Amino acid sequence: MTEATKPVTNWSDAFPAPRNTAPIFSREDALSELSSPDLLIVDVRRTDYEGGTIRGSINLPAHSFYINRGVLYDLCKRAGIKRVAFYCGSSNGRGPRCSGWFADYITEKGDDQIKSLTLGGGIKAWVKAGEPYTQHLDGFEPEYWKQFE
């Protein structure tokens, strides 16, 4: 079986592995900088885009992010965004993969003005940190999060 005919077993197998690992952006720093005009937070969840999302974040599902990373880059350049922080449920899979792909793209462009980051702990850690964090969620559904306690 050649690489081209090898069956895809995971959605991410269809794309190259990220070459870069984006730095962790702590939830404490993210909370204190939520209103910063140079920060964009990206929620890369898809079917589990439930229970709420960090206020001001945009949803770009990981499954389609790789082919759209150039569009995000161009939008960030036009908008003066300097930091893009990605998260998923726990920021152990999709979030770091997308932040790595975005870091790769930034490197390919030779840009040192935009930084790709991974939100430490993802949305689960954000919710677990309690009310100072959950008050900054849109669509927060407390019942949804009880399954993760």
C-alpha positions in Angstrom: 0.0 0.0 0.0 1.5 3.3 -1.0 1.1 6.6 0.9 -1.4 7.8 -1.6 -3.6 4.7 -1.2 -3.3 4.4 2.5 -6.8 4.8 4.1 -7.4 7.9 6.1 -8.2 6.9 9.7 -8.4 10.3 11.4 -9.6 13.6 9.9 -6.2 15.2 10.4 -4.4 12.4 8.4 -5.6 14.2 5.3 -3.3 17.1 6.1 0.4 17.5 6.9 1.5 17.4 10.5 2.4 20.9 11.8 6.1 21.6 11.8 5.8 24.3 14.6 4.4 24.1 18.1 2.7 27.3 19.1 3.4 28.6 22.6 0.8 28.2 25.3 -1.3 31.3 26.1 -2.6 31.0 29.7 -6.2 31.4 30.4 -5.3 34.1 33.0 -3.6 36.1 30.3 -6.4 35.5 27.8 -9.0 36.6 30.4 -7.1 39.8 31.1 -6.7 40.6 27.4 -10.1 39.6 26.0 -10.9 43.2 24.9 -7.4 43.7 23.4 -7.9 44.8 19.7 -4.8 42.9 18.6 -6.0 39.5 20.0 -8.2 37.1 18.1 -9.4 33.9 19.8 -10.4 31.0 17.6 -12.6 28.1 18.7 -11.8 25.2 16.5 -14.5 22.8 17.8 -17.1 21.5 15.4 -19.8 19.1 16.5 -18.9 19.7 20.1 -19.4 23.5 19.7 -21.8 23.3 22.7 -22.1 24.7 26.2 -20.8 28.1 25.3 -17.8 29.8 23.6 -15.4 32.5 24.8 -16.9 35.9 24.2 -15.5 37.5 21.1 -14.1 34.3 19.7 -14.8 33.0 16.2 -15.6 29.4 15.3 -13.4 27.9 12.6 -13.7 24.2 12.8 -10.4 22.3 12.8 -11.6 20.0 10.0 -11.6 22.8 7.5 -9.0 25.1 9.0 -5.9 23.9 7.1 -7.2 24.9 3.7 -8.4 28.3 5.2 -5.4 29.3 7.2 -4.3 31.7 4.5 -7.6 33.5 4.6 -7.4 33.9 8.3 -3.8 35.2 7.9 -4.9 37.8 5.3 -7.9 38.9 7.5 -5.6 39.3 10.6 -3.1 41.4 8.6 -5.8 43.7 7.4 -7.3 44.0 10.9 -4.1 44.6 12.7 -4.3 41.4 14.7 -1.0 40.5 16.3 -1.9 37.3 18.3 -4.2 34.5 17.4 -5.1 32.0 20.2 -6.7 28.7 19.2 -8.6 26.4 21.5 -10.7 23.2 21.4 -12.2 21.1 24.3 -8.9 20.6 26.2 -6.4 22.1 23.8 -4.7 18.7 23.5 -5.5 17.9 19.8 -7.3 20.2 17.5 -6.3 23.5 19.1 -2.5 22.8 19.1 -2.8 21.3 15.6 -4.5 24.4 14.2 -2.2 26.8 16.1 0.8 24.8 14.7 -0.6 25.0 11.1 -1.1 28.8 11.6 2.4 29.1 13.0 3.7 27.2 9.9 1.9 29.6 7.6 3.2 32.6 9.4 6.7 31.2 9.1 6.3 30.5 5.4 5.2 34.1 4.9 8.3 35.3 6.8 6.1 37.4 9.1 7.3 38.3 12.6 4.3 40.5 13.3 1.7 37.8 14.0 2.0 35.2 16.7 0.1 31.9 16.8 -0.8 30.6 20.3 -2.7 27.7 22.0 -5.1 28.5 24.8 -3.9 26.4 27.7 -6.4 23.8 28.9 -9.0 24.7 26.3 -12.6 25.6 27.0 -12.9 22.9 29.7 -10.2 24.5 31.8 -11.8 27.9 31.2 -15.2 26.7 32.5 -13.6 24.8 35.4 -11.9 28.0 36.6 -15.3 29.2 37.6 -17.4 32.4 37.5 -14.6 34.9 36.7 -14.3 32.9 33.4 -17.8 31.7 32.7 -19.1 35.2 32.9 -17.1 35.8 29.7 -18.8 33.0 27.8 -21.5 33.5 25.2 -24.2 30.8 25.3 -23.0 29.4 28.6 -25.0 26.3 29.5 -23.9 25.2 33.1 -25.8 21.9 32.7 -23.7 20.9 29.7 -20.4 21.2 31.6 -21.5 18.9 34.5 -20.6 15.9 32.4 -16.9 16.9 32.7 -16.8 17.3 36.5 
